[in-house]
Amino acid sequence: MAMFQSKKQTASSKEVEANNIIGKGTKIIGDLITEGNIRIDGEINGNITSKSKVALGGGSNLKGNLVSSNAEVEGEVTGNLFIAELLILKANAVINGDVSALRMLTEPGAKINGQCKVGEAPKATTSLSNTALNGNSGLNGKNNERQLETSK
């Protein structure tokens, strides 16, 4: 029985990955910061920062930048995307901004109205993600301009 107890204790001590859903009809005004996966089917007027995967559903609308490890976009984004690993653009995706990702898969019909850089991880991803997750919005206080810090 001691053997079963130790396995149970080990399993319960592991961190559980957070999963979040922003449903259709929900509108959030402000920055969204999460360490876990998140699916958004509503509207976000602000920046999204995640150390995990962000999925923007078919009815979603993001007006702000997206910084994450992985992302899947089926809705509309007006802002820049900084994806450290894999970006998937579904057929209905519309990106009005620049895209920077290590890898990208694009279905026929997806639209990017901006510059696209694929093949190396965006330099801004790490510093923006760490800054946001440490509680600093990254705003410089002058006209709410966002400063992108890059580090090598």
C-alpha positions, 0 to 999 in steps of 0.5 A, spaced: 500 500 500 505 504 501 507 504 493 500 506 491 500 512 496 507 514 493 504 514 486 498 518 488 502 523 492 507 524 486 501 525 481 497 530 486 503 534 486 504 535 479 502 542 476 495 541 472 495 545 466 490 551 466 485 551 460 481 557 459 475 559 455 472 565 453 465 564 450 462 567 444 458 573 446 463 575 451 467 582 450 474 583 454 477 590 454 484 590 457 490 585 456 489 578 457 495 574 461 495 566 462 500 561 463 495 556 460 492 554 454 486 558 452 480 558 447 477 565 445 470 565 441 469 572 443 472 579 442 478 581 446 480 589 445 487 588 448 493 584 448 494 577 449 500 573 452 500 566 453 506 561 455 502 556 452 497 555 446 492 560 444 486 558 439 482 564 436 475 560 434 471 562 427 467 568 431 473 571 435 475 578 434 482 580 437 484 587 437 491 587 439 497 583 439 498 576 440 504 573 444 504 566 445 508 559 444 503 556 439 497 559 436 491 557 432 487 562 428 480 562 425 478 568 426 480 576 425 486 579 428 488 586 428 495 587 431 501 583 430 503 576 432 509 573 435 509 566 436 515 562 439 513 555 435 508 554 431 502 558 428 496 555 424 492 559 420 485 556 418 482 558 412 477 563 415 483 567 418 484 574 417 490 577 420 491 585 419 498 586 422 505 583 422 506 575 423 513 573 426 513 565 428 518 560 428 513 555 424 507 556 420 501 552 417 496 556 412 490 553 410 488 556 403 483 562 404 487 565 410 489 572 409 495 576 412 495 583 410 502 585 413 509 582 413 510 575 415 517 573 417 517 565 418 523 561 420 526 564 427 523 565 433 521 572 434 526 576 439 520 580 442 516 573 444 521 572 450 521 579 453 514 580 452 511 574 455 516 574 461 514 582 462 507 581 462 507 574 466 511 578 471 505 583 472 508 589 468 504 591 462 509 593 458 506 600 457 511 606 457 506 611 459 506 616 453 500 615 449 499 608 451 505 606 446 507 599 447 515 598 447 518 592 445 524 590 448 528 585 444 534 581 447 539 576 444 
